[in-house]
Amino acid sequence: MKPQQLKVLGYGLIVVFVLNILLFSFRIISPGPFWLVLIFGAVFVYWVLPKMKKE
């Protein structure tokens, strides 16, 4: 992936994580979806993103 695309993807993930925390803190979402988003995001950043960066 191009560096610009990775930067946009990174900013998108940051927005998703911040919205997730805000929605959870205002009790709009329950703990289940909150943890699922965090776990899927961590897996994506740890395993998928480095593979995308190599391409």
DSSP file (Angstrom, degrees, kcal/mol; ACC not computed):
  #  RESIDUE AA STRUCTURE BP1 BP2  ACC     N-H-->O    O-->H-N    N-H-->O    O-->H-N    TCO  KAPPA ALPHA  PHI   PSI    X-CA   Y-CA   Z-CA
    1    1 A M              0   0    0      0, 0.0     0, 0.0     0, 0.0     0, 0.0   0.000 360.0 360.0 360.0 152.5    0.0    0.0    0.0
    2    2 A K     >  -     0   0    0      1,-0.1     4,-2.1    53,-0.1     3,-0.3  -0.468 360.0-117.0 -75.7 150.6    1.0    3.5   -0.6
    3    3 A P  H  > S+     0   0    0      0, 0.0     4,-2.1     0, 0.0     5,-0.1   0.856 115.2  55.5 -57.1 -35.7    2.0    5.6    2.5
    4    4 A Q  H  > S+     0   0    0      2,-0.2     4,-2.1     1,-0.2     5,-0.2   0.901 107.4  49.0 -65.0 -39.7   -0.8    8.0    1.9
    5    5 A Q  H  > S+     0   0    0     -3,-0.3     4,-2.4     1,-0.2    -1,-0.2   0.892 110.5  50.6 -66.7 -39.3   -3.3    5.1    2.0
    6    6 A L  H  X S+     0   0    0     -4,-2.1     4,-2.5     2,-0.2    -1,-0.2   0.882 108.8  52.3 -65.0 -37.4   -1.8    3.8    5.2
    7    7 A K  H  X S+     0   0    0     -4,-2.1     4,-2.4     2,-0.2    -2,-0.2   0.918 110.5  47.0 -64.5 -43.4   -2.1    7.2    6.8
    8    8 A V  H  X S+     0   0    0     -4,-2.1     4,-2.3     2,-0.2    -2,-0.2   0.911 112.7  50.0 -64.3 -42.1   -5.8    7.5    5.8
    9    9 A L  H  X S+     0   0    0     -4,-2.4     4,-2.2     2,-0.2    -2,-0.2   0.902 110.3  50.7 -62.0 -41.8   -6.4    4.0    7.2
   10   10 A G  H  X S+     0   0    0     -4,-2.5     4,-2.1     2,-0.2    -2,-0.2   0.916 110.5  47.7 -63.4 -44.3   -4.6    4.9   10.4
   11   11 A Y  H  X S+     0   0    0     -4,-2.4     4,-2.2     1,-0.2    -1,-0.2   0.884 110.4  53.7 -64.6 -37.0   -6.7    8.0   10.9
   12   12 A G  H  X S+     0   0    0     -4,-2.3     4,-2.2     1,-0.2    -2,-0.2   0.909 108.4  48.7 -62.2 -42.4   -9.8    6.0   10.2
   13   13 A L  H  X S+     0   0    0     -4,-2.2     4,-2.5     2,-0.2    -2,-0.2   0.886 109.2  52.9 -65.9 -38.2   -8.9    3.5   12.9
   14   14 A I  H  X S+     0   0    0     -4,-2.1     4,-2.6     2,-0.2     5,-0.2   0.920 109.1  49.4 -62.3 -42.8   -8.2    6.3   15.4
   15   15 A V  H  X S+     0   0    0     -4,-2.2     4,-2.6     1,-0.2     5,-0.2   0.914 110.9  50.0 -62.3 -42.6  -11.7    7.8   14.7
   16   16 A V  H  X S+     0   0    0     -4,-2.2     4,-2.3     1,-0.2    -2,-0.2   0.917 112.4  47.1 -62.8 -43.4  -13.3    4.3   15.1
   17   17 A F  H  X S+     0   0    0     -4,-2.5     4,-2.3     2,-0.2    -2,-0.2   0.906 113.1  48.0 -66.5 -41.4  -11.5    3.8   18.5
   18   18 A V  H  X S+     0   0    0     -4,-2.6     4,-2.6     2,-0.2    -2,-0.2   0.930 113.3  47.5 -65.8 -44.3  -12.3    7.2   19.8
   19   19 A L  H  X S+     0   0    0     -4,-2.6     4,-2.9    -5,-0.2     5,-0.2   0.895 110.5  53.6 -61.6 -38.8  -16.0    6.9   18.8
   20   20 A N  H  X S+     0   0    0     -4,-2.3     4,-2.0    -5,-0.2    -2,-0.2   0.927 110.8  45.2 -60.9 -45.9  -16.1    3.4   20.4
   21   21 A I  H  X S+     0   0    0     -4,-2.3     4,-2.6     2,-0.2    -2,-0.2   0.912 114.4  48.8 -66.2 -42.0  -14.7    4.8   23.7
   22   22 A L  H  X S+     0   0    0     -4,-2.6     4,-2.0     2,-0.2    -2,-0.2   0.935 111.6  48.3 -63.6 -46.2  -17.1    7.8   23.6
   23   23 A L  H  <>S+     0   0    0     -4,-2.9     5,-2.9     1,-0.2     6,-1.1   0.884 114.3  47.2 -62.2 -37.8  -20.2    5.6   22.9
   24   24 A F  H ><5S+     0   0    0     -4,-2.0     3,-1.4    -5,-0.2    -1,-0.2   0.900 109.9  52.1 -69.9 -40.2  -19.2    3.2   25.7
   25   25 A S  H 3<5S+     0   0    0     -4,-2.6    -2,-0.2     1,-0.3    -1,-0.2   0.830 111.1  47.0 -68.4 -29.9  -18.6    6.0   28.2
   26   26 A F  T 3<5S-     0   0    0     -4,-2.0    -1,-0.3    -5,-0.2    -2,-0.2   0.312 115.1-119.3 -90.5   9.2  -22.0    7.5   27.5
   27   27 A R  T < 5S+     0   0    0     -3,-1.4    -3,-0.2     2,-0.1    -2,-0.1   0.807  76.9 128.0  58.7  34.6  -23.5    4.0   27.8
   28   28 A I  S   <S+     0   0    0     -5,-2.9     2,-0.3    -6,-0.2    -4,-0.2   0.806  74.2  35.5 -85.1 -33.5  -24.9    4.0   24.2
   29   29 A I  S    S-     0   0    0     -6,-1.1    -2,-0.1    -9,-0.1    -1,-0.1  -0.884  87.9-122.0-116.1 154.3  -23.2    0.6   23.5
   30   30 A S     >  -     0   0    0     -2,-0.3     4,-1.5    -3,-0.1    -2,-0.1  -0.311  34.0 -97.0 -86.1 172.7  -22.7   -2.2   25.9
   31   31 A P  H  > S+     0   0    0      0, 0.0     4,-2.6     0, 0.0     5,-0.2   0.812 115.5  65.4 -62.5 -29.7  -19.4   -3.8   27.0
   32   32 A G  H  > S+     0   0    0      1,-0.2     4,-2.2     2,-0.2     5,-0.2   0.972 106.9  37.0 -59.3 -59.2  -19.7   -6.6   24.4
   33   33 A P  H  > S+     0   0    0      0, 0.0     4,-2.4     0, 0.0     5,-0.2   0.856 114.5  58.9 -62.1 -33.3  -19.5   -4.6   21.3
   34   34 A F  H  X S+     0   0    0     -4,-1.5     4,-1.9     1,-0.2    -2,-0.2   0.953 110.2  40.8 -58.8 -50.6  -17.0   -2.3   22.9
   35   35 A W  H  X S+     0   0    0     -4,-2.6     4,-2.7     1,-0.2     5,-0.2   0.854 111.9  56.4 -69.1 -34.0  -14.6   -5.2   23.5
   36   36 A L  H  X S+     0   0    0     -4,-2.2     4,-2.8    -5,-0.2     5,-0.3   0.924 108.0  47.6 -62.5 -43.7  -15.3   -6.7   20.1
   37   37 A V  H  X S+     0   0    0     -4,-2.4     4,-2.3     1,-0.2    -2,-0.2   0.919 113.7  48.0 -63.5 -42.8  -14.3   -3.5   18.4
   38   38 A L  H  X S+     0   0    0     -4,-1.9     4,-2.3    -5,-0.2    -2,-0.2   0.916 114.2  45.9 -64.3 -42.4  -11.1   -3.2   20.5
   39   39 A I  H  X S+     0   0    0     -4,-2.7     4,-2.5     2,-0.2     5,-0.2   0.936 114.6  46.4 -67.8 -46.2  -10.1   -6.8   19.9
   40   40 A F  H  X S+     0   0    0     -4,-2.8     4,-2.4     1,-0.2    -1,-0.2   0.897 113.9  49.9 -63.5 -38.7  -10.8   -6.7   16.1
   41   41 A G  H  X S+     0   0    0     -4,-2.3     4,-2.6    -5,-0.3    -1,-0.2   0.908 111.0  48.5 -64.5 -42.1   -8.9   -3.5   15.9
   42   42 A A  H  X S+     0   0    0     -4,-2.3     4,-2.5     2,-0.2     5,-0.2   0.907 112.1  48.7 -65.7 -41.5   -5.9   -4.8   17.8
   43   43 A V  H  X>S+     0   0    0     -4,-2.5     4,-2.7     2,-0.2     5,-1.0   0.915 112.4  49.5 -62.9 -42.6   -5.8   -8.0   15.6
   44   44 A F  I  X>S+     0   0    0     -4,-2.4     5,-2.9    -5,-0.2     4,-0.5   0.939 114.7  43.2 -62.0 -47.1   -6.0   -5.8   12.5
   45   45 A V  I  <5S+     0   0    0     -4,-2.6    -2,-0.2     3,-0.2    -1,-0.2   0.865 119.3  43.3 -68.5 -35.6   -3.2   -3.5   13.6
   46   46 A Y  I  <5S+     0   0    0     -4,-2.5    -2,-0.2    -5,-0.2    -1,-0.2   0.894 132.7  11.0 -80.3 -40.6   -1.0   -6.3   14.9
   47   47 A W  I  X5S+     0   0    0     -4,-2.7     4,-0.8    -5,-0.2    -3,-0.2   0.833 128.8  40.0-109.0 -42.3   -1.3   -8.9   12.1
   48   48 A V  I  X<S+     0   0    0     -5,-1.0     4,-2.0    -4,-0.5     3,-0.3   0.921 108.3  56.2 -80.7 -45.0   -3.0   -7.4    9.0
   49   49 A L  H  ><S+     0   0    0     -5,-2.9     4,-2.2     1,-0.2     5,-0.2   0.884 104.4  52.1 -60.8 -42.2   -1.6   -4.0    8.8
   50   50 A P  H  > S+     0   0    0      0, 0.0     4,-1.6     0, 0.0    -1,-0.2   0.883 110.0  50.4 -61.8 -34.9    2.1   -5.1    8.7
   51   51 A K  H  X S+     0   0    0     -4,-0.8     4,-1.0    -3,-0.3    -2,-0.2   0.879 111.0  48.8 -67.5 -37.0    1.2   -7.5    5.8
   52   52 A M  H  < S+     0   0    0     -4,-2.0    -1,-0.2     1,-0.2     3,-0.2   0.844 108.4  54.6 -69.8 -33.0   -0.5   -4.6    4.0
   53   53 A K  H  < S+     0   0    0     -4,-2.2    -1,-0.2     1,-0.2    -2,-0.2   0.845 103.4  55.5 -69.3 -33.6    2.5   -2.4    4.6
   54   54 A K  H  <        0   0    0     -4,-1.6    -1,-0.2     1,-0.2    -2,-0.2   0.807 360.0 360.0 -68.8 -29.7    4.9   -4.9    3.0
   55   55 A E     <        0   0    0     -4,-1.0    -1,-0.2    -3,-0.2    -2,-0.2   0.492 360.0 360.0 -71.6 360.0    2.9   -5.0   -0.3
